[in-house]
């Protein structure tokens, strides 16, 4: 379609001298990919935002008729077999937007916390970063605002050797 940036996966072997044929693991419009982790249990988690086709005229049903969540949702795909197969997380995370021409929850990044939970930080247009948590990298909590102010900029997360987390944006 008009909005199509699919996700593909390939694997290397022989110290990266040989590569498998690329395999499509998600189809649709994908926003910027800013993060990918392998959890301590081996699960690979790739968060991303996707275009929904939602617009002000067609906002959805129920509560969505009275608000607007932008044109994008955030979700993740994950693999438990080193990328041989991928599954879609059931979560479709949304953040309300301040006006009708913005995109909503985009450019998520993830980091596994010391307690094993995965922390997702989500870019949006409300002046604060939002966050979601998952025990397994597949099922995510509803996004909530953090105390971190944001100018609608993407975030980078990294853990230092001493365990502290650094956020850059």
N, C-alpha and C positions, 0 to 999 in steps of 0.2 A: 504494500500500500504506500500511500504518500508518506506516512510516518513509519519507517521500518529501519531499525538498527538492531538486528538480532544479536544474541549472545552465542558464541561458538567456543568449543573447547578442543584442545589438542594435547597430547602427552608426548614427552620425549623419553628416549631410552638410549643406552650406550653413551652415557655422559653427554647428552644433548646432541648427539650426532645423527640420530634417527628420530623422526617425528611421525606420529599417527596422523591419519587423515582428519582434518577438522570435522567436528560433529556439532550440529546446531543443538543447543541445550535450552534455548528460550527464544520465542518468536514474538516480535512486536517492536515498538519504539522504546528503546532503552536510553536513559540519560547517561551522564558521565559516570564511569566506574571509578570510584575513589578508594575502594577498600576490598580486601579479601583476606580471610583468616583460615587457618587450620586450628581447630579447637584441640585441647589436650587429648580428647578421646578419638582424634583422627578426622572428625567431620570437617569438611571444607564448607565455608559459608561465604556466599557472594551476595551482598546487598546491592540493590539498585532501585532507581525510580523508573516508572514506565508511564507512557502516555495513555490516558484512559478514554479520550474522546469526549470527556465531560466538558460542558460549557455552561454559561449562565442560563441559557434557554433550556438546556437539558441537564438539570442538576442531580436528578435521581428521585427517590421516593422518600416518604416519611420525613424525618428531621432534615434531610438533605434539601427538601424543597424550600427551607427557610434560611439556608446558609449556602456558602459556596466553598468547596474544598479544593479549588484549583483544577488544573488539567492533568495533574500527575498523582499517582500513588507510589508508595515505597513498599518493597517486598524483598524477598531473598530467595535464592535457590541454594540447594545444599547437596553434598555428595558424601556418602559413607564408604565409598569404594575407590578412593583416590581419583575421582573424576570419571570413572567408567560410566556411571549413570548419575543423573541429576533429578532432584525432585523440587517442585515448587512449594515454598512455605505457604500455609493457608492464610497468612496475614496479608492484608492490603491496607497499609497504614496511611492515614490522611491527616492533614493539618488544615484548619480553616484558613482562608486567605483574606487579606484586608480589602481587596478590590477584585473586580471581575476579569482582569487581564493578567493574572499571575498564575503560577504553576503549582503551588502547594508544597508538599513534602518531597524533597529531591536530594540527590547526592549524599546518601547515607554512608557512614563509616562505622565499622565495628571493631571491638577489642574485647578479648576475654578477660574478665576480672579475676582477682585472686580467689574469690569464692566459687568460681566456675561459671557464673552467669555471663552472658554476652551482652555487652552494652552497645547500643546503636545510637549514634548522634545524627540528627536529621536537620539539614538546611531547610529554611522556610522564609517567609516574608513578614513575620510578625515581630521582629526585633530581638528575638531570643532563639537560641538553639533549642530543639526539642529532643527528647530521648525516649527510647523504648528498651525493654529488657527481655531476655529470653534465657530459659534454663537449658534449652537444647539447640538453639540456632534455627529452629523452625517455627515455634510458636512465640509470638511477640505480644507484649503488653501495648495498650493504647498509648500513643505518643503523648507526652506531657512536657510542658516548658521546663527548661533548666534555668538556673540563675545566671547563665552566661549570655551576655548581650551579643547580638550578631547583626552585621550589616548585610545579611543575606549572602554571606560568603561561605564557601565550602570549608570543611574542617579536615585536619589530619590528626590522628592519634598515634602515639608511639609510647611503649613502655621502656623506661630506662632500666639499666642493669640492677639498680637498687630498688626497683619495684614501683617507683613513682611513674605517673602517667603525664605526658606532655601533650597539650592540645595546641595546635597551630591553626591559624586561620587568617 
